[in-house]
Amino acid sequence: TIFNYFKKFDIKTQIMGASFRNSNEILELAGCDLLTISPDLLEELQTDDKEIQKKLDLKLSKDMKMDKIIFNEKTFRYMLNQDAMATEKLSDGIRKFEADLNKIKETIF
């Protein structure tokens, strides 16, 4: 996973999971640095009495066998552009994130 890769190679950033379709996807990322959870899924998780098990762990990531990938921003943008699904999913996720943010603002303010 991205989490394991970034933690293994000490890439200084926080990993944020977003655009979840159901609560099981959220539970699979238990242990991630940050999660953006829609109000509906947050309510579902609050009412569920399942025990949550940590799935992502910094210490376990350090021991994983994987090669470091080195490329620059230009290569990244090219590769992203070549993957139509990734490009659309990224755009869709940003739109949904903004919609959820607006919904949360309405709830808070």
LINWO-V467810 format. One record per residue. RES is the residue in three letters. PHI is phi as a letter, one per 40 degrees, with the letter a starting at -180 (NA if undefined). PSI is psi as a letter, one per 20 degrees, with the letter a starting at -180 (* if undefined). OMEGA is omega in degrees with one decimal (NA if undefined). Layout:
res->RES phi->PHI psi->PSI omega->OMEGA
res->RES phi->PHI psi->PSI omega->OMEGA
This chain:
res->THR phi->NA psi->r omega->176.4
res->ILE phi->c psi->g omega->179.2
res->PHE phi->d psi->g omega->-177.9
res->ASN phi->c psi->g omega->-179.5
res->TYR phi->c psi->g omega->-177.3
res->PHE phi->c psi->h omega->-179.4
res->LYS phi->c psi->g omega->-179.4
res->LYS phi->d psi->g omega->-175.3
res->PHE phi->c psi->j omega->175.7
res->ASP phi->f psi->l omega->175.8
res->ILE phi->c psi->p omega->-170.9
res->LYS phi->c psi->n omega->175.8
res->THR phi->a psi->r omega->172.9
res->GLN phi->b psi->p omega->179.7
res->ILE phi->c psi->p omega->-179.9
res->MET phi->b psi->o omega->174.7
res->GLY phi->c psi->q omega->-177.9
res->ALA phi->a psi->r omega->174.8
res->SER phi->g psi->l omega->179.9
res->PHE phi->c psi->q omega->178.4
res->ARG phi->c psi->h omega->-179.9
res->ASN phi->a psi->r omega->-175.2
res->SER phi->c psi->h omega->178.0
res->ASN phi->c psi->h omega->176.8
res->GLU phi->c psi->h omega->178.4
res->ILE phi->c psi->g omega->-178.7
res->LEU phi->c psi->h omega->178.2
res->GLU phi->c psi->i omega->178.9
res->LEU phi->b psi->j omega->176.9
res->ALA phi->d psi->p omega->-176.5
res->GLY phi->h psi->i omega->177.8
res->CYS phi->c psi->q omega->-178.0
res->ASP phi->d psi->g omega->-176.5
res->LEU phi->a psi->q omega->174.2
res->LEU phi->b psi->p omega->172.2
res->THR phi->b psi->o omega->-173.1
res->ILE phi->b psi->p omega->-179.5
res->SER phi->c psi->q omega->-179.7
res->PRO phi->d psi->g omega->-179.1
res->ASP phi->c psi->g omega->-179.9
res->LEU phi->c psi->h omega->176.7
res->LEU phi->c psi->g omega->177.6
res->GLU phi->c psi->g omega->178.1
res->GLU phi->c psi->g omega->179.4
res->LEU phi->c psi->h omega->-179.3
res->GLN phi->c psi->h omega->-178.3
res->THR phi->c psi->i omega->179.9
res->ASP phi->c psi->p omega->-179.0
res->ASP phi->b psi->j omega->176.1
res->LYS phi->c psi->q omega->173.8
res->GLU phi->c psi->p omega->-179.0
res->ILE phi->c psi->p omega->179.2
res->GLN phi->b psi->p omega->178.8
res->LYS phi->c psi->p omega->-178.6
res->LYS phi->b psi->h omega->-179.0
res->LEU phi->b psi->p omega->-173.7
res->ASP phi->a psi->p omega->-179.3
res->LEU phi->d psi->g omega->-176.8
res->LYS phi->c psi->g omega->178.5
res->LEU phi->c psi->h omega->179.5
res->SER phi->c psi->h omega->-177.6
res->LYS phi->c psi->h omega->-176.7
res->ASP phi->c psi->i omega->-177.5
res->MET phi->c psi->q omega->178.1
res->LYS phi->c psi->o omega->175.8
res->MET phi->a psi->q omega->179.6
res->ASP phi->c psi->q omega->176.4
res->LYS phi->c psi->p omega->178.9
res->ILE phi->b psi->p omega->-179.1
res->ILE phi->b psi->p omega->172.5
res->PHE phi->a psi->r omega->-175.9
res->ASN phi->b psi->r omega->-178.0
res->GLU phi->c psi->g omega->-179.3
res->LYS phi->d psi->g omega->179.3
res->THR phi->c psi->g omega->178.3
res->PHE phi->d psi->g omega->-178.8
res->ARG phi->c psi->h omega->178.0
res->TYR phi->c psi->g omega->-178.8
res->MET phi->c psi->g omega->177.8
res->LEU phi->c psi->g omega->-180.0
res->ASN phi->c psi->h omega->179.6
res->GLN phi->c psi->i omega->-178.1
res->ASP phi->b psi->n omega->-175.6
res->ALA phi->d psi->g omega->-178.9
res->MET phi->c psi->g omega->179.9
res->ALA phi->c psi->g omega->179.5
res->THR phi->c psi->g omega->-179.6
res->GLU phi->c psi->g omega->179.4
res->LYS phi->c psi->h omega->177.6
res->LEU phi->c psi->g omega->179.5
res->SER phi->c psi->g omega->179.3
res->ASP phi->c psi->g omega->179.0
res->GLY phi->c psi->g omega->178.6
res->ILE phi->c psi->g omega->178.2
res->ARG phi->c psi->g omega->179.8
res->LYS phi->c psi->h omega->178.0
res->PHE phi->c psi->g omega->179.3
res->GLU phi->c psi->g omega->178.6
res->ALA phi->c psi->g omega->178.1
res->ASP phi->c psi->h omega->177.9
res->LEU phi->c psi->g omega->178.4
res->ASN phi->c psi->h omega->177.9
res->LYS phi->c psi->g omega->178.5
res->ILE phi->c psi->g omega->177.9
res->LYS phi->d psi->g omega->178.4
res->GLU phi->c psi->h omega->-179.8
res->THR phi->c psi->g omega->-175.9
res->ILE phi->c psi->g omega->-174.4
res->PHE phi->c psi->* omega->NA
